[in-house]
Amino acid sequence: MPQETGPVLVTGANGHLGRRLLRRLSGSRPLRPVVRSERAAEQISALDLPDPPPISILDYGDAAALTQAASGCSHAVHLAGILKENSSSRYADAHERASLALANASDAAGLSRIVYLSILGSSQDSANACLASKGRAEQILMAARTPTLVLRVPMVLGEGDFASLALGRRARARATALTRGGTCLEQPIYAGDVVDAIVAGTTRDGLDDLALDLAGPESLPQHQLVARAAAAAGADGPTTLAVPYALNHALAWIFEKLVDDPPVTRPMLGVLDCDDQVDPSEALAKLGIESTSLDEMLHRCVGLGAGR
């Protein structure tokens, strides 16, 4: 039996994936985007959607406000979260507290399902603070009365997003510094495939209280990914400069001690340098979606004229 297709609440709706999801669903599903600031709301208004949705500005940890925003909705898509913690934005607030509020709001509003976007490798038992926090958030949502689908994803590449722009810069550079020479394994997934998975989570039956590891079709060392991106961009490819992980780790520690908003943190480095190598076939089958090839992904995201 297919899922009820009522309004969809979307937290973190102003992010790249959130905006992409809104564009995808606009006109076919009523939308309830939720953001934390006026500036974020303006990013959604700037999309000029054909049927502009009402935008709620609230604290993700405010269960009462979320309950009001979720009233009448059939599903919630929870995209809110952070990779880098700083003095004003803590993992516990961004992940556990926000997930508890959404779980309570979803139960109160009688939603059919929550779809939560998590990070590949997340586990409450992880030694990495970010992955452990995301893992605890997963458990909080799984414990709700409202069924939850967790989608764990690695690096996401989409036209014009931060990851694609950063990869494109590396690919076109004359030289690029990579931790351990770029030996960590990357398994990037196309943003459009992630949106397909989220949409499936709001429409398909048989996805209640599941955690699926979703990734692209190829796992390869980071330096090879940069080389493939360079080929897609028509560039010669950079010379790789190997940077010891210990040096990056030490610099991150110094930044954490001296700066309120460090450019990089040790948990962030741990996530970025984690080997991603999973078989996504089971997740793809359950979601009823197909995977975009790495070459096509790179063509769309970093190739000549990408994002135009």
FENFENZI-V515108 format. One record per backbone hydrogen bond with DSSP energy under -1.0 kcal/mol. NH is the residue of the N-H (numbers start at 1). CO is the residue of the C=O. E is the energy in kcal/mol with one decimal. If there is no record, write none. Layout:
BEGIN
NH_CO_E + NH_CO_E
END
This chain:
BEGIN
3_203_-2.1 + 8_30_-2.3 + 9_75_-2.7 + 10_32_-1.8 + 11_77_-2.4 + 13_34_-1.4 + 15_12_-1.5 + 19_15_-3.0 + 20_16_-2.0 + 21_17_-2.6 + 22_18_-2.4 + 23_19_-2.2 + 24_20_-2.0 + 25_21_-2.5 + 26_22_-2.1 + 28_25_-2.5 + 29_25_-2.2 + 32_8_-2.7 + 34_10_-3.2 + 35_56_-2.8 + 41_37_-2.0 + 42_38_-2.2 + 43_39_-1.3 + 44_40_-1.1 + 45_41_-2.4 + 46_42_-2.1 + 47_44_-1.6 + 48_45_-1.7 + 56_33_-2.5 + 58_35_-2.7 + 62_59_-2.5 + 63_61_-1.1 + 66_62_-2.3 + 67_63_-2.5 + 68_64_-2.0 + 69_65_-2.2 + 70_66_-2.2 + 73_70_-2.6 + 74_7_-2.5 + 75_7_-1.5 + 76_113_-1.8 + 77_9_-3.5 + 78_115_-3.1 + 79_11_-1.2 + 86_89_-2.2 + 87_260_-2.1 + 94_90_-2.6 + 95_91_-2.7 + 97_92_-3.4 + 98_93_-1.1 + 99_95_-2.3 + 100_96_-2.5 + 101_97_-2.1 + 102_98_-2.1 + 103_99_-2.7 + 104_100_-2.4 + 105_101_-2.4 + 106_102_-2.9 + 107_103_-2.2 + 108_104_-2.2 + 109_105_-2.3 + 111_106_-2.1 + 112_74_-3.1 + 113_74_-1.0 + 114_147_-2.3 + 115_76_-3.0 + 116_149_-3.0 + 117_78_-2.0 + 118_151_-3.1 + 120_153_-2.2 + 122_119_-2.3 + 123_131_-1.1 + 126_123_-2.1 + 132_128_-2.6 + 133_129_-2.0 + 134_130_-2.5 + 135_131_-2.1 + 136_132_-2.3 + 137_133_-2.2 + 138_134_-2.2 + 139_135_-1.9 + 140_136_-2.2 + 141_137_-2.1 + 142_138_-2.6 + 143_139_-1.4 + 144_141_-1.2 + 149_114_-3.1 + 150_210_-3.1 + 151_116_-3.0 + 152_212_-2.9 + 153_118_-1.8 + 157_189_-2.6 + 161_158_-2.2 + 165_161_-2.4 + 166_162_-2.5 + 167_163_-2.4 + 168_164_-2.6 + 169_165_-2.1 + 170_166_-2.1 + 171_167_-2.6 + 172_168_-1.7 + 176_239_-2.7 + 178_241_-2.5 + 180_243_-3.0 + 181_178_-2.3 + 182_179_-2.1 + 186_220_-3.1 + 189_155_-2.4 + 191_157_-2.7 + 194_190_-1.6 + 195_191_-2.4 + 196_192_-2.1 + 197_193_-2.2 + 198_194_-2.4 + 199_195_-2.8 + 200_196_-2.4 + 201_197_-1.8 + 202_199_-1.1 + 203_200_-1.3 + 204_200_-3.1 + 210_148_-1.2 + 212_150_-3.0 + 214_152_-2.9 + 216_187_-1.5 + 220_186_-2.5 + 222_184_-2.2 + 223_182_-2.5 + 225_221_-1.9 + 226_222_-2.3 + 227_223_-1.7 + 228_224_-2.6 + 229_225_-2.4 + 230_226_-2.4 + 231_227_-2.1 + 232_228_-2.0 + 233_229_-1.8 + 234_231_-1.0 + 235_230_-3.0 + 239_174_-2.5 + 241_176_-2.9 + 243_178_-2.3 + 248_244_-1.7 + 249_245_-2.7 + 250_246_-2.2 + 251_247_-2.5 + 252_248_-2.5 + 253_249_-2.0 + 254_250_-2.1 + 255_251_-2.5 + 256_252_-2.4 + 257_253_-1.6 + 258_254_-1.9 + 259_255_-2.6 + 269_265_-2.5 + 270_266_-2.3 + 271_267_-1.9 + 272_268_-2.5 + 273_269_-2.3 + 274_271_-1.2 + 276_185_-2.0 + 284_280_-2.7 + 285_281_-2.3 + 286_282_-2.4 + 287_283_-2.1 + 288_284_-1.3 + 289_284_-1.9 + 297_293_-2.5 + 298_294_-2.7 + 299_295_-2.2 + 300_296_-2.3 + 301_297_-2.1 + 302_298_-2.8 + 303_298_-1.3 + 304_232_-1.0 + 306_303_-2.4 + 308_305_-1.9
END
